[in-house]
Amino acid sequence: MADLESDGLSSGTGVHTILHGHDYSEKGTAGNGSNNGITSGVVDESLGKGGHDAWAPRNGHHRGTNDGTGFVGLFKKTIWHGGSVYDAWLNATAAQVGQVILTMPTSYAQMGYTWAVIFHIFYIATGIYTCYLLTRLYIEYRVRKEKEGVDFKKHIIQYHEVLGSLVGMWAQRVSLFFNIITVGAISVVQIIACASDAYYLNPHLPKRTWTAVFGAMSMVVVMLPTMHNFRIWSLIGILTTTYTAWYLFGASISNGQVPGVKHTAPINLETFFVGSTNLLFASGGHAITIEIMHAMWRPVRYKYVYVFTCLYVWSITIPHCLAVYWAFGDELLKKNNAFAVVPSSNFRSAAIVMMIVHQAVAFGLYSMPLYFMWEKLLRVHQSRWIIRTVSRLPVAIFLWFLAFAFPFFGPFNSLIGALIVSISTFIIPSVAYIIVFWTPIARQNEAEKPGILRRFVGFRGMLGVNFFVIVVIVATGTALGSWANIKNIISQIKTFGVFEKCYQC
């Protein structure tokens, strides 16, 4: 990954950058030192400030303004306003690892120890790199637009808008199509996962009933204005998945291997690539990178944030996957949810409740970009909070309907990873970066000047990495992964049908 040493911005001339109507020049900026002719602290701060709470009830404020006193002021400062790098880490980590930790052990059972760990590490490392490319494209777009006098106080920048401006309308249409399906499908999976988990807590009700319950409950998140307001919810989300991952690890080790356990993976190419694309799906959390960056006070720092996000994800997912597969082996091939194989206990019940809470948070994070798109389509994106909230309900209801129709928890994860996530979050950023910075003039005038590492690698080096990513992801994810998962999902539909009352009960 490149350019982890510098977050200085440049207008291309090295003289000034105009952000939110202010001219931060070499002589006019305040701060300690300068980077490429611009004080990075001032530029970073201004670039990140937008009207993230402008739609919120009672008119929220930016950092640095009067948040009020007493309980209301304390609430706003500690819970409501979340634009720091720590808040970005909370949002990114809560989105990156969630219900997929329950299906990842099955991926290990489909691939075997060695190949599963290799693909697991490779896909997350590739995710770090392509997320870095997205951060570069966001900064480039943001600086160009703000130099033109565009005000983002009440407008959330999104993936397709960045590519549409930097690459062309065709890129906007393609990225819009794939990102709608990516975040929409991941949102649907959260509702399916809630129902699947709740069934193991109370099997007296079928999963379809639980889908109805949690689909209705998930609509509460339409009330949150933007990702700027997820601080406490994302913190809860991380605590819940951390507990669950280490519970699964501890339960597997303490109970030991089940009698007659077998580890026969990899069995065949189909199951191998079904498993690998689930790991690919788990590494595609940067589908909402642009929206998380836009909620930050210093979005240029997000490239560091995502590295620490992925390191944390590695630390909690690889151990529990290895332990669960070691203990239960091929039994995981019959059950896509790890809760189905670990013994019932109070600790297991607590983990199930925690995962349900997390999935509600994740639903909010991944459905938020859809709400923004819908608001813009209805031309209410800059309207009052209550109008935007009500306008979002049809989107939430449609996602709820899809969860009823396709309750295939594990297979759905893998199919999304193969058909959608591989293109939306890995291939498109690699292609877009090449197009945007293809010419020497474009690289000379880029908003974010390269640090030592990126200067050492050079554009040709990054070009080579991008082409490598494109070829490998197309081969292992989009092509072979789609083939394997389409066969698998057809088999699931033939076996269980759509609108299944209780899938894998």
C-alpha positions as CSV (number, residue, x, y, z in Angstrom):
1,M,0.0,0.0,0.0
2,A,1.3,3.4,-0.9
3,D,1.5,6.9,0.5
4,L,1.1,6.1,4.2
5,E,3.6,8.8,4.9
6,S,1.9,12.0,3.7
7,D,-1.5,13.4,3.9
8,G,-0.6,16.8,2.5
9,L,-2.8,18.2,-0.2
10,S,-1.9,20.4,-3.2
11,S,-3.9,22.4,-5.7
12,G,-1.5,21.1,-8.4
13,T,0.4,24.4,-8.4
14,G,1.6,24.0,-4.9
15,V,0.3,27.5,-4.1
16,H,-3.1,27.2,-2.6
17,T,-6.2,25.1,-2.2
18,I,-9.7,26.7,-1.8
19,L,-11.9,24.8,0.5
20,H,-15.4,25.9,1.6
21,G,-14.7,29.3,0.2
22,H,-11.5,29.9,2.2
23,D,-8.1,30.4,0.6
24,Y,-5.5,28.4,2.5
25,S,-2.3,29.6,0.9
26,E,1.4,29.2,1.8
27,K,1.4,32.5,3.6
28,G,-2.1,32.5,4.9
29,T,-2.3,29.2,6.8
30,A,-1.7,28.6,10.4
31,G,-0.1,25.6,11.9
32,N,3.2,24.0,12.4
33,G,5.2,23.4,9.2
34,S,3.9,22.9,5.7
35,N,3.6,20.1,3.2
36,N,3.8,20.7,-0.5
37,G,3.2,24.3,0.1
38,I,0.2,23.7,2.3
39,T,-0.2,23.2,6.0
40,S,-1.7,19.7,6.1
41,G,-3.5,20.2,9.4
42,V,-5.5,23.2,8.2
43,V,-6.3,21.6,4.9
44,D,-7.3,18.3,6.5
45,E,-9.5,20.0,9.0
46,S,-11.3,22.1,6.4
47,L,-11.7,19.3,3.9
48,G,-13.5,17.2,6.4
49,K,-15.9,19.7,7.6
50,G,-19.3,19.4,6.1
51,G,-22.8,19.9,7.4
52,H,-23.1,16.3,8.6
53,D,-25.6,17.1,11.2
54,A,-27.4,19.8,9.2
55,W,-30.5,17.6,8.9
56,A,-30.6,16.4,12.4
57,P,-33.4,17.4,14.8
58,R,-32.8,20.8,16.5
59,N,-30.0,21.6,14.0
60,G,-26.7,19.9,15.1
61,H,-23.4,21.7,14.9
62,H,-19.9,21.1,13.6
63,R,-17.0,20.3,15.8
64,G,-15.6,23.5,17.2
65,T,-19.0,25.2,17.6
66,N,-21.1,25.6,20.7
67,D,-22.8,22.3,21.4
68,G,-24.7,23.6,24.4
69,T,-24.5,22.8,28.1
70,G,-26.0,20.3,30.4
71,F,-27.3,16.9,29.4
72,V,-28.0,17.9,25.8
73,G,-24.6,19.3,25.2
74,L,-23.0,16.2,26.8
75,F,-25.2,14.0,24.6
76,K,-24.1,15.7,21.4
77,K,-20.4,15.7,22.3
78,T,-20.2,12.1,23.4
79,I,-22.8,10.3,21.3
80,W,-24.1,12.4,18.4
81,H,-21.1,14.1,16.8
82,G,-18.7,11.5,15.4
83,G,-16.3,12.8,12.9
84,S,-12.9,11.9,14.4
85,V,-10.5,9.2,13.1
86,Y,-11.6,7.1,16.0
87,D,-15.3,7.3,14.9
88,A,-14.2,6.4,11.4
89,W,-12.4,3.3,12.8
90,L,-15.6,2.4,14.8
91,N,-17.8,2.7,11.7
92,A,-15.3,0.9,9.4
93,T,-14.7,-1.9,11.8
94,A,-18.4,-2.4,12.7
95,A,-19.1,-2.6,9.0
96,Q,-16.1,-4.8,8.1
97,V,-16.8,-7.7,10.5
98,G,-20.2,-8.8,11.5
99,Q,-22.5,-11.7,10.7
100,V,-19.9,-13.1,8.3
101,I,-17.9,-14.3,11.3
102,L,-20.6,-16.9,11.6
103,T,-20.2,-18.2,8.1
104,M,-16.4,-17.9,7.8
105,P,-15.7,-21.2,9.6
106,T,-17.7,-22.9,6.9
107,S,-15.4,-21.3,4.3
108,Y,-12.5,-22.9,6.1
109,A,-14.3,-26.3,6.0
110,Q,-14.8,-25.8,2.2
111,M,-11.2,-24.8,1.5
112,G,-9.0,-26.4,4.2
113,Y,-6.7,-24.8,6.7
114,T,-3.8,-23.7,4.4
115,W,-5.8,-22.3,1.4
116,A,-8.4,-20.6,3.7
117,V,-5.7,-18.7,5.6
118,I,-3.9,-17.7,2.4
119,F,-7.0,-16.4,0.7
120,H,-8.2,-14.8,3.9
121,I,-5.0,-12.8,4.3
122,F,-4.8,-12.0,0.5
123,Y,-8.3,-10.7,0.2
124,I,-8.1,-8.4,3.2
125,A,-4.7,-7.1,2.0
126,T,-6.2,-6.5,-1.4
127,G,-9.1,-4.7,0.3
128,I,-6.7,-2.4,2.1
129,Y,-5.0,-1.5,-1.2
130,T,-8.3,-0.9,-3.1
131,C,-9.7,1.1,-0.2
132,Y,-6.6,3.3,-0.4
133,L,-7.3,3.9,-4.1
134,L,-10.9,5.0,-3.2
135,T,-9.5,7.4,-0.6
136,R,-7.3,9.0,-3.3
137,L,-10.2,9.3,-5.7
138,Y,-12.4,10.9,-3.0
139,I,-9.8,13.5,-2.1
140,E,-9.2,14.3,-5.7
141,Y,-12.9,14.8,-6.3
142,R,-13.5,16.8,-3.1
143,V,-10.6,19.2,-3.7
144,R,-11.5,19.8,-7.3
145,K,-15.1,20.5,-6.5
146,E,-14.4,22.8,-3.5
147,K,-12.0,24.8,-5.6
148,E,-14.9,25.3,-7.9
149,G,-17.0,26.7,-5.0
150,V,-19.2,23.6,-4.5
151,D,-20.6,23.5,-1.0
152,F,-21.1,20.0,0.6
153,K,-22.7,21.3,3.8
154,K,-26.0,19.5,3.1
155,H,-24.9,17.0,0.5
156,I,-23.3,13.6,1.1
157,I,-20.7,12.6,-1.5
158,Q,-21.1,9.1,-2.8
159,Y,-19.2,6.5,-4.7
160,H,-20.9,7.0,-8.1
161,E,-20.7,10.8,-7.9
162,V,-16.9,10.6,-7.4
163,L,-16.4,8.3,-10.4
164,G,-18.9,10.2,-12.5
165,S,-17.0,13.4,-12.1
166,L,-13.5,12.0,-12.4
167,V,-14.0,9.3,-15.1
168,G,-17.3,9.9,-16.9
169,M,-21.0,9.2,-16.9
170,W,-20.5,5.6,-18.0
171,A,-18.4,5.1,-14.8
172,Q,-21.1,6.7,-12.7
173,R,-23.8,4.4,-14.1
174,V,-21.7,1.3,-13.7
175,S,-20.6,2.1,-10.2
176,L,-24.1,3.2,-9.2
177,F,-25.6,-0.2,-10.4
178,F,-23.0,-2.3,-8.6
179,N,-22.9,-0.3,-5.4
180,I,-26.7,-0.3,-5.1
181,I,-26.7,-4.1,-5.3
182,T,-23.7,-4.4,-3.0
183,V,-25.0,-2.3,-0.1
184,G,-28.5,-3.5,-0.7
185,A,-27.6,-7.2,-0.6
186,I,-25.4,-6.8,2.4
187,S,-28.3,-5.0,4.2
188,V,-30.7,-7.8,3.3
189,V,-28.2,-10.3,4.7
190,Q,-28.2,-8.6,8.1
191,I,-32.0,-9.2,8.4
192,I,-31.6,-12.8,7.3
193,A,-28.8,-13.3,9.8
194,C,-30.9,-11.8,12.7
195,A,-33.6,-14.4,11.9
196,S,-31.1,-17.2,11.6
197,D,-29.4,-16.3,15.0
198,A,-32.7,-15.8,16.8
199,Y,-33.9,-19.3,15.7
200,Y,-31.0,-20.8,17.7
201,L,-32.1,-18.8,20.7
202,N,-35.8,-19.8,20.4
203,P,-36.5,-22.6,17.8
204,H,-40.2,-22.6,18.7
205,L,-40.7,-19.8,16.1
206,P,-39.7,-20.3,12.4
207,K,-37.0,-18.1,10.9
208,R,-39.6,-16.4,8.7
209,T,-41.3,-15.1,11.8
210,W,-38.0,-13.8,13.1
211,T,-37.4,-12.2,9.8
212,A,-40.7,-10.3,10.2
213,V,-39.8,-9.2,13.7
214,F,-36.3,-8.0,12.9
215,G,-37.2,-6.5,9.6
216,A,-39.6,-4.2,11.4
217,M,-37.1,-3.4,14.1
218,S,-34.4,-2.5,11.6
219,M,-36.5,0.4,10.2
220,V,-35.6,2.4,13.3
221,V,-32.2,3.2,11.7
222,V,-33.9,5.4,9.1
223,M,-34.0,8.0,11.9
224,L,-30.2,8.4,12.0
225,P,-29.3,11.4,9.7
226,T,-25.8,10.3,8.5
227,M,-22.8,8.1,9.4
228,H,-21.6,11.1,11.5
229,N,-24.2,9.9,14.1
230,F,-23.2,6.2,14.5
231,R,-20.6,6.6,17.3
232,I,-22.3,4.8,20.1
233,W,-23.9,2.2,17.8
234,S,-20.7,1.3,16.0
235,L,-18.9,1.0,19.4
236,I,-21.6,-1.5,20.5
237,G,-21.3,-3.3,17.2
238,I,-17.6,-3.9,17.7
239,L,-18.0,-5.0,21.3
240,T,-20.6,-7.6,20.2
241,T,-18.6,-9.1,17.4
242,T,-15.4,-9.2,19.5
243,Y,-17.2,-11.1,22.2
244,T,-18.8,-13.5,19.7
245,A,-15.5,-14.3,17.9
246,W,-13.7,-15.0,21.1
247,Y,-16.6,-17.0,22.5
248,L,-16.6,-19.2,19.4
249,F,-12.8,-19.6,19.8
250,G,-13.1,-20.5,23.5
251,A,-16.1,-22.8,23.1
252,S,-14.4,-24.7,20.3
253,I,-11.1,-25.2,22.2
254,S,-12.8,-26.0,25.6
255,N,-15.2,-28.6,24.1
256,G,-12.5,-30.1,21.9
257,Q,-13.0,-32.1,18.7
258,V,-16.3,-33.9,18.2
259,P,-16.1,-37.7,18.0
260,G,-15.1,-38.8,14.5
261,V,-14.3,-35.3,13.3
262,K,-13.0,-35.1,9.7
263,H,-11.2,-32.4,7.8
264,T,-11.5,-33.4,4.1
265,A,-11.4,-30.0,2.4
266,P,-10.8,-29.1,-0.3
267,I,-13.4,-31.5,-1.7
268,N,-14.0,-30.0,-5.2
269,L,-13.6,-26.7,-7.1
270,E,-17.2,-25.7,-6.6
271,T,-17.2,-25.8,-2.8
272,F,-13.7,-24.4,-2.8
273,F,-14.7,-21.2,-4.6
274,V,-18.0,-20.9,-2.7
275,G,-15.8,-20.7,0.4
276,S,-13.3,-18.3,-1.1
277,T,-15.9,-15.9,-2.3
278,N,-17.4,-15.8,1.2
279,L,-14.0,-14.6,2.4
280,L,-14.0,-12.1,-0.5
281,F,-17.4,-10.9,0.7
282,A,-15.9,-10.5,4.2
283,S,-13.2,-8.3,2.8
284,G,-15.5,-5.9,1.0
285,G,-16.5,-3.6,3.8
286,H,-15.0,-0.6,2.0
287,A,-18.2,-0.5,-0.2
288,I,-19.2,2.4,2.2
289,T,-15.8,4.0,2.3
290,I,-16.9,7.3,0.6
291,E,-19.8,7.9,3.0
292,I,-17.6,7.1,6.0
293,M,-14.9,9.5,4.8
294,H,-17.4,12.3,4.2
295,A,-18.5,12.0,7.8
296,M,-14.9,12.7,9.0
297,W,-13.4,15.9,10.0
298,R,-10.1,14.8,8.4
299,P,-11.0,12.4,5.6
300,V,-7.4,12.2,4.3
301,R,-6.6,10.2,7.4
302,Y,-9.0,7.4,6.4
303,K,-6.2,5.4,4.6
304,Y,-4.6,4.9,8.0
305,V,-7.9,4.1,9.7
306,Y,-8.7,1.2,7.3
307,V,-5.3,-0.4,7.8
308,F,-6.0,-0.6,11.6
309,T,-9.5,-1.8,10.9
310,C,-8.2,-4.8,8.9
311,L,-5.5,-5.6,11.4
312,Y,-8.2,-5.8,14.1
313,V,-10.4,-7.9,11.8
314,W,-7.5,-10.3,11.2
315,S,-6.9,-10.6,14.9
316,I,-10.4,-11.8,15.8
317,T,-11.5,-13.8,12.7
318,I,-8.5,-16.0,11.8
319,P,-8.3,-17.6,15.4
320,H,-12.0,-18.4,15.7
321,C,-12.2,-19.8,12.1
322,L,-9.2,-22.1,12.8
323,A,-10.6,-23.2,16.2
324,V,-14.2,-23.9,15.0
325,Y,-13.0,-25.8,12.0
326,W,-10.5,-27.8,14.1
327,A,-13.3,-28.8,16.5
328,F,-16.2,-29.5,14.2
329,G,-14.6,-30.2,10.8
330,D,-16.9,-31.3,8.0
331,E,-20.0,-30.8,10.2
332,L,-19.7,-27.1,9.1
333,L,-20.5,-28.1,5.5
334,K,-24.0,-28.9,6.6
335,K,-24.5,-25.8,8.8
336,N,-23.7,-22.3,7.5
337,N,-24.0,-20.7,10.9
338,A,-21.4,-21.4,13.5
339,F,-24.0,-21.1,16.3
340,A,-25.6,-24.3,14.9
341,V,-22.5,-26.4,15.8
342,V,-21.4,-25.1,19.2
343,P,-23.1,-26.5,22.3
344,S,-26.0,-24.6,23.9
345,S,-25.0,-22.5,26.9
346,N,-25.6,-19.1,28.5
347,F,-22.5,-17.8,26.8
348,R,-23.8,-18.9,23.5
349,S,-27.2,-17.2,24.2
350,A,-25.4,-14.0,25.1
351,A,-23.4,-14.2,21.8
352,I,-26.6,-14.7,19.8
353,V,-28.2,-11.6,21.4
354,M,-25.0,-9.6,20.8
355,M,-24.8,-10.6,17.1
356,I,-28.5,-9.6,16.6
357,V,-27.6,-6.2,18.0
358,H,-24.6,-5.9,15.8
359,Q,-26.6,-6.9,12.7
360,A,-29.0,-4.1,13.4
361,V,-26.1,-1.7,13.5
362,A,-24.6,-3.1,10.3
363,F,-28.0,-2.8,8.6
364,G,-28.0,0.9,9.4
365,L,-24.4,1.4,8.1
366,Y,-25.0,-0.5,4.8
367,S,-28.5,0.8,4.1
368,M,-27.5,4.4,4.7
369,P,-26.0,4.9,1.2
370,L,-29.2,3.6,-0.3
371,Y,-31.2,6.1,1.7
372,F,-29.0,8.9,0.4
373,M,-29.5,7.8,-3.2
374,W,-33.2,7.5,-2.8
375,E,-33.4,11.0,-1.2
376,K,-31.5,12.5,-4.2
377,L,-33.8,10.7,-6.6
378,L,-36.8,12.2,-4.8
379,R,-35.1,15.6,-4.5
380,V,-35.4,15.6,-0.7
381,H,-31.8,15.1,0.2
382,Q,-31.4,18.6,1.4
383,S,-34.8,18.7,3.1
384,R,-35.6,18.7,6.8
385,W,-34.8,15.6,8.9
386,I,-38.3,14.4,9.3
387,I,-39.0,14.6,5.5
388,R,-35.8,12.6,4.8
389,T,-36.7,10.0,7.5
390,V,-40.2,9.4,6.1
391,S,-38.9,9.2,2.5
392,R,-36.6,6.3,3.5
393,L,-39.3,3.9,4.6
394,P,-40.0,2.4,1.1
395,V,-36.4,1.5,0.8
396,A,-36.3,-0.2,4.2
397,I,-39.6,-2.1,3.4
398,F,-38.2,-3.3,0.1
399,L,-35.1,-4.7,1.8
400,W,-37.3,-6.4,4.3
401,F,-39.3,-8.0,1.5
402,L,-36.1,-9.4,-0.1
403,A,-35.1,-10.9,3.2
404,F,-38.4,-12.9,3.2
405,A,-37.9,-14.1,-0.4
406,F,-34.3,-15.3,-0.1
407,P,-33.4,-16.6,3.3
408,F,-30.2,-18.4,2.2
409,F,-27.8,-17.0,4.8
410,G,-24.4,-18.5,3.9
411,P,-24.9,-19.1,0.2
412,F,-26.2,-15.5,-0.2
413,N,-23.0,-14.1,1.3
414,S,-20.8,-16.0,-1.2
415,L,-23.0,-15.1,-4.2
416,I,-22.8,-11.4,-3.3
417,G,-19.0,-11.7,-2.9
418,A,-18.6,-13.3,-6.3
419,L,-21.0,-11.4,-8.5
420,I,-21.1,-7.9,-6.9
421,V,-18.4,-7.2,-4.2
422,S,-15.6,-8.4,-6.4
423,I,-16.5,-5.8,-9.0
424,S,-17.8,-3.0,-6.8
425,T,-15.0,-2.8,-4.2
426,F,-12.0,-4.4,-5.9
427,I,-12.1,-4.1,-9.7
428,I,-13.9,-0.7,-10.2
429,P,-11.5,1.3,-7.9
430,S,-8.5,-0.3,-9.6
431,V,-9.7,0.6,-13.1
432,A,-10.9,4.1,-12.1
433,Y,-7.5,4.9,-10.5
434,I,-5.7,4.0,-13.7
435,I,-8.0,6.1,-15.8
436,V,-7.9,9.2,-13.5
437,F,-4.1,9.3,-13.2
438,W,-3.1,7.9,-16.5
439,T,-1.6,11.0,-18.0
440,P,1.6,12.8,-16.6
441,I,-0.4,16.0,-16.3
442,A,-3.1,14.4,-14.1
443,R,-0.4,13.0,-11.8
444,Q,1.4,16.3,-11.7
445,N,-1.8,18.1,-10.7
446,E,-3.1,15.5,-8.3
447,A,-4.6,16.9,-5.1
448,E,-2.7,14.6,-2.7
449,K,1.0,14.5,-3.4
450,P,2.8,11.2,-3.0
451,G,4.8,10.3,0.0
452,I,8.1,8.4,0.1
453,L,6.6,5.0,-0.5
454,R,4.4,5.9,-3.4
455,R,7.3,7.9,-5.0
456,F,9.4,4.7,-4.7
457,V,6.8,2.5,-6.2
458,G,5.9,5.0,-8.9
459,F,2.9,5.0,-11.1
460,R,4.1,2.1,-13.2
461,G,4.5,0.1,-10.0
462,M,0.9,0.9,-9.0
463,L,-0.2,0.2,-12.5
464,G,1.2,-3.3,-12.2
465,V,-0.4,-3.9,-8.8
466,N,-3.8,-2.7,-10.1
467,F,-3.6,-5.0,-13.1
468,F,-2.6,-7.9,-10.8
469,V,-5.6,-7.1,-8.6
470,I,-8.0,-6.9,-11.5
471,V,-6.8,-10.2,-13.1
472,V,-6.8,-12.2,-9.8
473,I,-10.1,-10.9,-8.6
474,V,-11.8,-11.5,-12.0
475,A,-10.4,-15.0,-12.1
476,T,-11.0,-16.2,-8.5
477,G,-14.0,-14.1,-7.6
478,T,-16.0,-12.9,-10.6
479,A,-15.5,-15.9,-12.9
480,L,-14.9,-19.1,-10.9
481,G,-16.6,-17.7,-7.8
482,S,-19.8,-16.8,-9.8
483,W,-19.8,-20.2,-11.5
484,A,-19.6,-22.0,-8.2
485,N,-22.1,-19.8,-6.3
486,I,-24.8,-19.7,-9.0
487,K,-24.7,-23.5,-9.1
488,N,-24.9,-23.5,-5.3
489,I,-27.8,-21.0,-5.0
490,I,-29.8,-22.9,-7.7
491,S,-29.4,-26.0,-5.7
492,Q,-30.6,-24.2,-2.5
493,I,-33.6,-22.9,-4.3
494,K,-34.5,-26.3,-5.7
495,T,-34.1,-27.8,-2.2
496,F,-35.9,-25.2,-0.1
497,G,-37.7,-22.9,-2.6
498,V,-38.1,-19.1,-2.2
499,F,-40.0,-17.6,0.8
500,E,-38.9,-20.7,2.8
501,K,-40.5,-20.8,6.2
502,C,-37.5,-22.1,8.1
503,Y,-34.3,-22.5,6.0
504,Q,-31.9,-25.3,7.3
505,C,-34.0,-25.9,10.4
